[in-house]
Amino acid sequence: MLNISDNNKTNIQDLQKFETIRNLSLRSSSRMLNKIIVTVCVLGILVLFLPWTQNISGSGAVTTLKPNQRPQSIQSVISGRIEKWYVQEGDFVNEGDTILFISEIKEDYMDPNLVANTKNQLNAKKSSLDSYGSKVNTLSSQIHFIESEKGLKLEQAQNKIQQSLLKIKSDSMDLVAVKTQLKIANTQFNRSVQLNNEGLKPLTDVEDKRLKLQEVDAKIITQENKFLSSKNEYINAKVEINRITAEYSEKVSKAQSDQYTALSNQFDTEAQVNKLENQYANYSIRNGMYYIKAPQSGYVNRVLQAGIGQTVKEGTPIVSIMPAQYDIAVETYVDPIDLPLINRGEKVRVWFDGWPTIVFSGWPDMSYGTFGGEIVAIENFISDNGKYRILIAPDKTEAAWPKKISIGSGAETIALLDTVPIWFEVWRVLNGFPPNYYKSTSIIDKEKK
């Protein structure tokens, strides 16, 4: 049942009988507390209207500006066994100084006289190449002489043909003359016989004419044989031309075949000479790779392959060197949401781990121990940590960076943007909005141009 009666209501006046209640009513501290609270609220509201410089913060490490100035590891180009060290960790080496010596482990290169033997083979092949060249020239001269001799022989055979033709002509004329003489002798014989029958010539005259007729008849047979012999000589002269042509063509073909064989051997020997020259150059260069030398002046940071007799393969890192001369820089990383606000040439504030620093990110003028930097490179591909890499070089218009900074030490960066009220910055951070887009004067001037 509800108690709706006024009988149990507490009377405030009854509390005044207690001394503690009376003391609390007389104290003025509550009024002071109220004033403090009101004052703090007013100051807080005023602070919200103070200027605040928006910025993009990042963390990274100290590095070098140029790639050839960063720590590098020296690898062995060839496989080998470590025989002797010439340096130790912390030593300073000049460019070209010997770091260690390795020996050969591949059986193809273990011959101590490999380079000299290859040189001898090369010289022998070059001599063989010269011999083939001389043989080719000799065969060319031989072919030329054969062609000249062939021409002379053919000219001689042509002369012989002309002689045979003249002889045939002469023998044919002699044969006609003998036939004429036979005709005359026959006429004289017939006339002598007729005159003898008539009693006008003696029988001795008839016998003389008969003998002369027989002599002329025998002479015509001889002359026909001579004429036929001349024709045979003419045919033999023509056959001789064909024989000479065939004979010297065979000689030329054989000489040309020998010449082509010599040329083939010459080209093959030339290819072997080129191969041996390549091998000789490779062996000579390989001999120089047994001594691993410093590519540039610097300090030996760490020996990666220790001991004597240890075997290393091609491309195995052996020792790490830090160059002596380098241009310092800072690599930092920014979130992808801030990347569009970063441009090359913009100014950045940098401070280093271990260096006395007092930093107010929103009020850069009140910071202490920061150094000026300038963005020189922006990576366009995201890194493994989910951020974009920015490379920062010292700002030449401000104080120089400390000389005692070591490569690899930590660094923090702030890229200054627009100046806004604190309440706007708080509202932006709470809502996850990016900073105001800001362009430096140099970027604006470039876009105008």
C-alpha positions as CSV (number, residue, x, y, z in Angstrom):
1,M,0.0,0.0,0.0
2,L,1.4,3.4,-1.0
3,N,2.3,5.9,1.6
4,I,0.7,9.0,0.4
5,S,0.3,10.6,3.8
6,D,2.2,13.9,4.7
7,N,2.9,12.7,8.1
8,N,6.3,11.2,7.2
9,K,7.6,14.2,5.2
10,T,11.0,15.4,6.4
11,N,10.9,18.9,7.7
12,I,13.9,20.9,6.5
13,Q,13.7,23.2,9.5
14,D,14.3,20.3,11.7
15,L,17.8,19.8,10.1
16,Q,19.0,23.1,11.5
17,K,19.3,21.6,14.9
18,F,22.4,19.8,13.7
19,E,25.7,21.7,14.0
20,T,27.2,20.3,10.8
21,I,24.3,21.5,8.7
22,R,24.6,24.9,10.3
23,N,28.4,25.0,9.4
24,L,27.9,24.0,5.8
25,S,25.4,26.8,5.2
26,L,27.9,29.3,6.5
27,R,30.8,28.3,4.2
28,S,31.6,30.3,0.9
29,S,33.8,27.7,-0.9
30,S,31.0,26.5,-3.1
31,R,30.7,30.0,-4.5
32,M,34.4,30.0,-5.3
33,L,34.2,26.6,-7.0
34,N,31.4,27.9,-9.1
35,K,33.4,30.9,-10.1
36,I,36.4,28.7,-11.0
37,I,34.3,26.4,-13.1
38,V,32.7,29.4,-14.9
39,T,36.1,30.9,-15.5
40,V,37.6,27.7,-16.9
41,C,34.6,27.3,-19.2
42,V,35.0,30.8,-20.5
43,L,38.8,30.3,-21.1
44,G,38.1,27.0,-22.8
45,I,35.6,28.6,-25.1
46,L,38.1,31.4,-25.9
47,V,40.9,28.9,-26.5
48,L,38.7,27.2,-29.1
49,F,38.9,30.4,-31.2
50,L,42.8,30.5,-31.1
51,P,44.6,29.8,-34.4
52,W,45.9,26.3,-35.0
53,T,48.2,25.3,-37.9
54,Q,47.0,22.1,-39.5
55,N,49.8,19.6,-40.2
56,I,50.6,16.2,-41.5
57,S,52.8,14.2,-39.2
58,G,54.9,11.3,-40.1
59,S,57.6,9.1,-38.6
60,G,60.6,7.6,-40.4
61,A,64.4,7.3,-40.2
62,V,67.5,9.1,-41.3
63,T,68.8,8.0,-44.7
64,T,70.9,9.3,-47.5
65,L,69.8,11.5,-50.4
66,K,71.4,9.5,-53.2
67,P,71.2,5.7,-53.7
68,N,75.0,5.3,-54.1
69,Q,75.5,6.9,-50.7
70,R,73.5,4.3,-48.7
71,P,74.9,1.3,-46.9
72,Q,75.6,-1.5,-49.4
73,S,76.6,-5.1,-49.3
74,I,79.4,-6.4,-51.5
75,Q,78.7,-9.7,-53.2
76,S,81.0,-12.2,-54.8
77,V,80.6,-12.4,-58.5
78,I,81.9,-15.9,-58.7
79,S,81.8,-19.0,-56.5
80,G,84.9,-19.5,-54.3
81,R,86.4,-20.3,-50.9
82,I,87.5,-17.6,-48.5
83,E,91.3,-17.7,-48.1
84,K,92.3,-14.4,-46.5
85,W,90.7,-11.3,-45.0
86,Y,92.5,-7.9,-45.3
87,V,90.0,-5.8,-43.2
88,Q,88.0,-6.0,-40.1
89,E,84.8,-4.4,-38.9
90,G,85.2,-0.7,-38.4
91,D,88.1,-0.2,-40.8
92,F,88.1,2.6,-43.3
93,V,88.8,1.4,-46.9
94,N,89.5,3.5,-50.0
95,E,88.0,2.8,-53.4
96,G,89.8,-0.2,-54.9
97,D,91.3,-1.5,-51.6
98,T,91.3,-5.3,-51.3
99,I,88.8,-6.7,-48.8
100,L,89.4,-10.4,-49.1
101,F,90.8,-13.1,-51.4
102,I,88.9,-16.2,-52.5
103,S,90.2,-19.2,-54.3
104,E,88.6,-21.2,-57.1
105,I,86.3,-24.2,-56.4
106,K,85.1,-25.1,-59.9
107,E,87.0,-27.8,-61.6
108,D,86.8,-26.0,-65.0
109,Y,89.0,-23.2,-63.8
110,M,91.4,-24.9,-61.4
111,D,94.3,-25.0,-63.9
112,P,96.8,-22.4,-62.6
113,N,98.1,-21.9,-66.2
114,L,94.5,-21.6,-67.6
115,V,95.0,-18.1,-69.0
116,A,98.4,-18.8,-70.5
117,N,97.3,-22.1,-72.1
118,T,94.2,-20.4,-73.5
119,K,96.5,-17.7,-74.9
120,N,98.7,-20.3,-76.6
121,Q,95.6,-22.0,-78.1
122,L,94.5,-18.6,-79.3
123,N,97.9,-17.9,-81.0
124,A,97.9,-21.3,-82.6
125,K,94.4,-20.8,-84.0
126,K,95.5,-17.4,-85.3
127,S,98.5,-18.9,-87.1
128,S,96.2,-21.6,-88.5
129,L,93.8,-18.8,-89.7
130,D,96.7,-17.0,-91.4
131,S,97.7,-20.3,-93.1
132,Y,94.2,-20.8,-94.4
133,G,94.3,-17.2,-95.7
134,S,97.6,-17.8,-97.5
135,K,96.2,-21.0,-98.9
136,V,93.2,-19.2,-100.2
137,N,95.4,-16.6,-101.8
138,T,97.6,-19.2,-103.3
139,L,94.7,-21.1,-104.8
140,S,93.3,-17.8,-106.2
141,S,96.7,-17.3,-107.9
142,Q,96.7,-20.9,-109.1
143,I,93.2,-20.5,-110.6
144,H,94.4,-17.3,-112.4
145,F,97.4,-19.1,-113.8
146,I,95.3,-22.0,-115.0
147,E,92.9,-19.6,-116.7
148,S,95.8,-17.9,-118.4
149,E,97.3,-21.2,-119.5
150,K,94.0,-22.3,-120.8
151,G,93.7,-19.2,-122.9
152,L,97.2,-19.8,-124.4
153,K,96.4,-23.4,-125.1
154,L,93.1,-22.5,-126.7
155,E,94.9,-19.8,-128.8
156,Q,97.5,-22.4,-129.8
157,A,94.8,-24.9,-130.8
158,Q,93.0,-22.1,-132.8
159,N,96.3,-21.4,-134.6
160,K,96.6,-25.1,-135.3
161,I,93.1,-25.2,-136.7
162,Q,94.0,-22.3,-139.0
163,Q,97.1,-24.1,-140.1
164,S,95.0,-27.2,-140.8
165,L,92.6,-25.2,-142.8
166,L,95.4,-23.7,-144.9
167,K,97.0,-27.1,-145.3
168,I,93.7,-28.5,-146.5
169,K,93.4,-25.7,-148.9
170,S,96.9,-26.2,-150.2
171,D,96.4,-30.0,-150.5
172,S,93.1,-29.5,-152.3
173,M,94.9,-27.2,-154.8
174,D,97.7,-29.7,-155.2
175,L,95.1,-32.5,-155.7
176,V,93.4,-30.4,-158.4
177,A,96.8,-29.8,-160.0
178,V,97.6,-33.5,-160.0
179,K,94.2,-34.2,-161.5
180,T,94.9,-31.7,-164.2
181,Q,98.3,-33.4,-164.8
182,L,96.5,-36.8,-164.9
183,K,94.2,-35.4,-167.5
184,I,97.0,-34.0,-169.5
185,A,99.0,-37.2,-169.2
186,N,96.0,-39.2,-170.3
187,T,95.5,-36.9,-173.3
188,Q,99.2,-37.2,-174.2
189,F,99.1,-40.9,-173.9
190,N,96.1,-41.2,-176.1
191,R,97.6,-38.9,-178.7
192,S,100.9,-40.9,-178.6
193,V,98.9,-44.2,-179.2
194,Q,97.0,-42.6,-182.1
195,L,100.2,-41.2,-183.6
196,N,101.9,-44.6,-183.1
197,N,99.1,-46.3,-184.9
198,E,99.4,-43.8,-187.7
199,G,103.2,-44.4,-187.7
200,L,104.0,-40.9,-186.7
201,K,105.4,-41.7,-183.2
202,P,107.7,-44.6,-182.2
203,L,106.6,-47.2,-179.7
204,T,109.2,-45.9,-177.2
205,D,107.4,-42.6,-177.1
206,V,104.1,-44.4,-176.3
207,E,105.8,-46.3,-173.5
208,D,107.2,-43.0,-172.1
209,K,103.7,-41.5,-172.1
210,R,102.3,-44.7,-170.5
211,L,104.9,-44.5,-167.8
212,K,104.3,-40.8,-167.2
213,L,100.5,-41.6,-167.0
214,Q,101.1,-44.2,-164.4
215,E,103.3,-41.9,-162.4
216,V,100.7,-39.1,-162.4
217,D,98.0,-41.7,-161.5
218,A,100.1,-42.8,-158.6
219,K,100.8,-39.3,-157.6
220,I,97.1,-38.4,-157.4
221,I,96.5,-41.3,-155.0
222,T,99.3,-39.9,-152.8
223,Q,97.8,-36.4,-153.0
224,E,94.4,-37.6,-152.0
225,N,95.9,-39.4,-149.0
226,K,97.7,-36.1,-148.1
227,F,94.4,-34.2,-148.5
228,L,92.6,-36.6,-146.3
229,S,95.4,-36.4,-143.7
230,S,95.0,-32.6,-143.7
231,K,91.3,-33.0,-143.0
232,N,92.1,-35.4,-140.2
233,E,94.5,-32.9,-138.7
234,Y,91.8,-30.2,-138.9
235,I,89.4,-32.6,-137.0
236,N,92.1,-33.4,-134.5
237,A,92.7,-29.7,-133.9
238,K,89.0,-29.2,-133.1
239,V,89.0,-32.2,-130.9
240,E,92.1,-30.8,-129.1
241,I,90.2,-27.6,-128.4
242,N,87.4,-29.6,-126.7
243,R,90.0,-31.6,-124.8
244,I,91.9,-28.5,-123.6
245,T,88.6,-26.9,-122.5
246,A,87.6,-30.0,-120.6
247,E,91.0,-30.5,-119.1
248,Y,91.5,-27.0,-117.8
249,S,87.9,-26.7,-116.7
250,E,88.5,-29.7,-114.5
251,K,91.7,-28.1,-113.1
252,V,89.9,-24.9,-112.4
253,S,87.0,-26.8,-110.7
254,K,89.4,-28.7,-108.6
255,A,91.3,-25.6,-107.6
256,Q,88.1,-23.8,-106.8
257,S,86.9,-26.7,-104.7
258,D,90.1,-26.6,-102.8
259,Q,89.7,-22.8,-102.4
260,Y,86.1,-23.2,-101.1
261,T,87.3,-25.9,-98.7
262,A,90.1,-23.6,-97.5
263,L,87.6,-20.7,-97.1
264,S,85.3,-23.0,-95.1
265,N,88.2,-24.0,-92.8
266,Q,89.2,-20.3,-92.6
267,F,85.7,-19.2,-91.5
268,D,85.5,-22.2,-89.0
269,T,89.0,-21.3,-87.6
270,E,87.9,-17.6,-87.4
271,A,84.9,-18.6,-85.3
272,Q,87.1,-20.7,-83.1
273,V,89.5,-17.8,-82.7
274,N,86.6,-15.5,-81.7
275,K,85.5,-18.2,-79.2
276,L,89.0,-18.5,-77.8
277,E,89.3,-14.7,-77.5
278,N,86.1,-14.6,-75.6
279,Q,87.3,-17.4,-73.3
280,Y,90.7,-15.7,-72.8
281,A,89.0,-12.4,-71.9
282,N,86.6,-14.2,-69.5
283,Y,89.4,-16.1,-67.9
284,S,91.5,-13.0,-67.5
285,I,88.6,-11.1,-66.0
286,R,87.8,-14.0,-63.7
287,N,91.4,-14.1,-62.4
288,G,90.8,-10.5,-61.3
289,M,87.6,-11.4,-59.4
290,Y,89.5,-13.5,-56.9
291,Y,90.4,-10.3,-55.1
292,I,87.2,-8.6,-53.9
293,K,87.7,-4.9,-53.7
294,A,85.9,-1.9,-52.2
295,P,83.6,-0.2,-54.9
296,Q,83.9,3.1,-53.0
297,S,85.5,4.7,-50.0
298,G,83.8,4.0,-46.7
299,Y,83.7,2.1,-43.4
300,V,83.3,-1.7,-43.0
301,N,80.1,-2.0,-41.0
302,R,79.6,-5.8,-40.7
303,V,81.3,-8.9,-42.0
304,L,78.5,-11.2,-43.2
305,Q,80.6,-14.2,-44.1
306,A,83.2,-14.9,-41.5
307,G,86.0,-17.5,-41.2
308,I,88.6,-19.0,-43.5
309,G,87.8,-21.9,-45.9
310,Q,84.1,-21.0,-46.0
311,T,82.5,-21.5,-49.5
312,V,80.4,-18.7,-51.0
313,K,78.2,-18.8,-54.1
314,E,77.7,-16.2,-56.8
315,G,75.8,-13.1,-55.5
316,T,76.3,-14.0,-51.8
317,P,76.6,-10.8,-49.6
318,I,80.0,-10.9,-47.9
319,V,80.6,-7.6,-46.2
320,S,78.6,-4.3,-45.7
321,I,80.1,-0.9,-46.3
322,M,78.9,2.5,-45.4
323,P,80.2,5.3,-47.8
324,A,82.3,7.9,-46.1
325,Q,80.8,10.8,-48.0
326,Y,77.0,11.2,-48.1
327,D,74.2,13.7,-48.2
328,I,71.8,13.2,-45.3
329,A,68.1,13.0,-45.8
330,V,65.0,11.7,-44.0
331,E,62.5,9.1,-45.3
332,T,59.1,9.4,-43.6
333,Y,55.7,7.8,-44.2
334,V,52.3,9.5,-44.4
335,D,48.8,8.1,-44.5
336,P,47.1,7.7,-47.9
337,I,44.4,10.3,-46.9
338,D,47.2,12.9,-46.6
339,L,49.0,12.0,-49.8
340,P,47.1,14.5,-52.1
341,L,48.2,17.3,-49.8
342,I,51.9,16.5,-50.3
343,N,53.9,18.1,-53.1
344,R,57.5,18.3,-54.1
345,G,59.3,21.4,-53.0
346,E,57.1,22.0,-49.9
347,K,58.7,22.8,-46.6
348,V,58.6,20.3,-43.7
349,R,59.8,20.5,-40.1
350,V,62.0,17.7,-38.9
351,W,63.3,16.6,-35.5
352,F,65.5,13.7,-34.6
353,D,65.5,11.0,-31.8
354,G,68.1,11.8,-29.1
355,W,68.1,15.5,-30.0
356,P,66.7,18.0,-27.5
357,T,63.3,19.0,-28.8
358,I,60.1,20.8,-27.7
359,V,57.4,20.5,-30.3
360,F,54.0,22.1,-30.5
361,S,52.5,20.8,-33.7
362,G,49.8,23.4,-33.9
363,W,52.1,26.3,-33.1
364,P,55.3,25.7,-35.0
365,D,56.7,29.1,-34.0
366,M,56.8,28.0,-30.4
367,S,58.7,24.8,-31.2
368,Y,62.3,24.2,-30.3
369,G,64.9,21.8,-31.8
370,T,63.2,21.3,-35.2
371,F,65.0,21.7,-38.5
372,G,63.8,22.8,-41.9
373,G,63.4,20.2,-44.7
374,E,62.2,20.2,-48.3
375,I,60.3,17.3,-50.0
376,V,62.4,16.0,-52.9
377,A,60.6,12.7,-53.8
378,I,57.2,11.1,-53.3
379,E,56.7,7.4,-53.7
380,N,53.7,6.6,-55.9
381,F,53.3,3.0,-54.7
382,I,52.1,2.2,-51.2
383,S,54.7,0.6,-48.9
384,D,54.3,-2.6,-46.8
385,N,53.2,-0.6,-43.8
386,G,50.2,0.8,-45.6
387,K,51.6,4.3,-46.0
388,Y,53.4,6.3,-48.7
389,R,57.1,7.0,-48.5
390,I,58.3,10.6,-48.6
391,L,62.0,11.6,-49.0
392,I,63.0,14.9,-47.4
393,A,66.3,16.8,-47.9
394,P,67.7,19.6,-45.7
395,D,66.3,23.1,-46.4
396,K,69.3,25.2,-47.6
397,T,67.7,28.4,-46.5
398,E,67.6,27.4,-42.9
399,A,70.1,26.1,-40.3
400,A,72.1,23.0,-41.2
401,W,71.1,19.7,-39.8
402,P,73.2,18.2,-36.9
403,K,76.4,16.5,-38.1
404,K,76.3,13.8,-35.4
405,I,73.1,12.2,-36.7
406,S,73.6,8.6,-37.6
407,I,72.1,6.9,-40.6
408,G,69.1,4.8,-39.5
409,S,68.2,6.9,-36.4
410,G,64.6,7.8,-35.9
411,A,63.1,11.0,-37.1
412,E,59.7,12.8,-36.9
413,T,58.3,15.2,-39.5
414,I,55.5,17.7,-39.7
415,A,54.2,19.2,-42.9
416,L,52.6,22.5,-42.2
417,L,49.2,23.3,-43.9
418,D,46.5,25.9,-43.4
419,T,45.8,27.9,-40.2
420,V,42.3,27.3,-38.7
421,P,40.6,27.8,-35.3
422,I,41.1,25.1,-32.7
423,W,37.4,24.3,-32.6
424,F,37.5,23.6,-36.4
425,E,40.5,21.3,-36.0
426,V,38.7,19.5,-33.1
427,W,35.6,19.1,-35.2
428,R,37.6,17.9,-38.2
429,V,39.5,15.3,-36.2
430,L,36.3,14.0,-34.5
431,N,34.7,13.6,-37.9
432,G,37.7,12.1,-39.6
433,F,37.9,14.8,-42.3
434,P,41.3,15.5,-44.0
435,P,43.1,18.8,-43.4
436,N,42.2,21.8,-45.6
437,Y,43.8,21.5,-49.1
438,Y,46.7,23.8,-49.2
439,K,49.1,24.7,-52.0
440,S,52.4,26.5,-51.5
441,T,53.2,29.7,-53.4
442,S,55.8,27.9,-55.5
443,I,53.3,25.3,-56.7
444,I,50.7,27.9,-57.5
445,D,53.2,29.9,-59.5
446,K,54.2,26.7,-61.4
447,E,50.6,26.0,-62.3
448,K,50.1,29.6,-63.5
449,K,53.1,29.3,-65.7
